[in-house]
Amino acid sequence: MSNSVFQSVIVQLKEVPDRIFGVVDTEGCVVSCTDVSLLGERWPDAALKVAGSTESAVTFGQKTFRAIVSSTNVLEYAVFCTGDDDQARTYCNLAYICLNDAKMFYEEKHDRGTFVKNIIMDNILPGDIYIRAKELHFATDAPRAVFLVRQLGRSDVATVDVLSGMFSDKLQDFVISINETDIAVVKQLAGETEPEDLERMARSMEDTLRNELFIKTVIGIGTVVTHLRELADAYKEAQTAIDVGKVFDTEKSIINYENLGIGRLIYQLPTTLCEIFLSEVFKKNSIDSLDQETLFTINKFFENNLNVSETSRKLFVHRNTLVYRLEKIKKLTGLDLRQFDHAIVFKVALMVRKYLSSRESR
């Protein structure tokens, strides 16, 4: 474990007058101390004596030591206090309690984080999840959400620390570095949580990273799961949300898997099937025969729920002009966008075309 964990506790013991506190490793090397001049000194004989008596405090060289042991009762570290009197023994025991608790908290947090990472990365067998969760006193049945934060353009190693600082429950919420650009956030939820609540959390993460680190991000949100074993699926959903959003919702920086709609289905189709679909829909002419102005008109027509009057108003054109354009589209493609069924087919076709274009650009 990191010696900085011990040092953060040790420095608080400076308030005790006329005493020096510190920690030595199994070889007697001072790894943490209130007197920094002692750091790196080696007391191997003291370490041997402590190793022979791990149950209680021992004195050596006018210092009092107390062993910090592993779960198998093997010496890992020893805390020491200067002096060999009763008061030194009392101080040493109190320091031991503080440092041992810090060590246990650090290891439990680290082990839990590794455990959660193994789950979302599918690096643990389903049956082992129950066993390991029991060992770590980890609630298996609890609502949780997975956010995948992807840094765009520039990455910063401080992103993990900034995100960690946003979640107060360090034993239930986890910020996990996946690779240079991706960070997974596993958040345990309380009570009923709506999709809007998840998007607010994601927005808060996005704003914090932009304001503090000037990092631009895109965040994918998986569906809320109720069991640990489902976290891997939620993580994959968050990945899919980002990938699908990159094709169909390029303006969005926060994409919820539950809101992907038909784009999610198209993304999973083989390209050959997509090409066959386009050739069958546009028997008269290829979709590529439509110019940019016509495509813009079509998209505006869809945005306004196939309402001719509202679309013409938004396009600043006469209603008859729009009707003329729709007739032209019908003549070119054989599809009348004023008919709901034809409009659905055309909308799907546009999405399929967009998907194929994204695949070609890879």
MOUR-V832091 format. One line per field, one symbol per residue. phi: phi as a letter, one per 40 degrees, with the letter a starting at -180 (. if undefined). psi: psi as a letter, one per 40 degrees, with the letter a starting at -180 (. if undefined). burial: + if it has 24 or more other C-alpha atoms within 12 Angstrom, else -. A space follows every 50 residues. Layout:
phi = ???
psi = ???
burial = ???
This chain:
phi = .ccccccccdcccccccfbbbabbcccgccbaacbcccdgcbbccccccc ccaccacbbaffbbbbcbbcccgbcbaacbbchbcccccccccccddccc cccccccccccccccccccccgbacdccccccccccfbccbacbbbbbcb cbgbbbccdcccccccbccccbbbbbccacbbbcbbbcbbgcbcdccccc ccccccccccccbfbcbbbbbcccbbadccccccccccccdccccccbbc ccbbbcdcbcgcdcccccccccccccdccccbccbccccccccccccccc cccbfgcccccccccfbcdcccdcccccccccbgbccccdccccdccccc cccccccccccc
psi = iheddddddddeedehifihiahiaeeehhehidgeeeheihgddddddd degediiiihffihihhhiaeefhhdihiihiifiddddddddddddddd ddddddddddddddddddddefeiiddedddddddefhhdgihiihhhhh hhchihdeddddddeehdgeedhhhhhdaddhhhhhhhihahhidddddd ddddddddddddefhhihhihiihieideeddddddddddddddddddgd eiehhhdeedaddddddeiidddddddddddgddiideehiddddddddd dddfffhdddddddefiiddddddddddddddeehheehddddddddddd dddddddddde.
burial = --+-+++-++--+-----+++++++++++++++++-------+--+++++ +--+--++++--+++++++-----+++++++++----++-++++++-+++ -+++---++-+++++++++++-------+--++--+-+++-+++++++++ +---++--++-+++-+----++++++++--+++++++++--------++- +++-+++++-----+++++++++++++++++++++++++++++++++++- -+++++++++-+++-++------++-++--++----+--+---+--++++ ++---+++--++---------++-++--++-+++++++----+-++++++ ++++++------
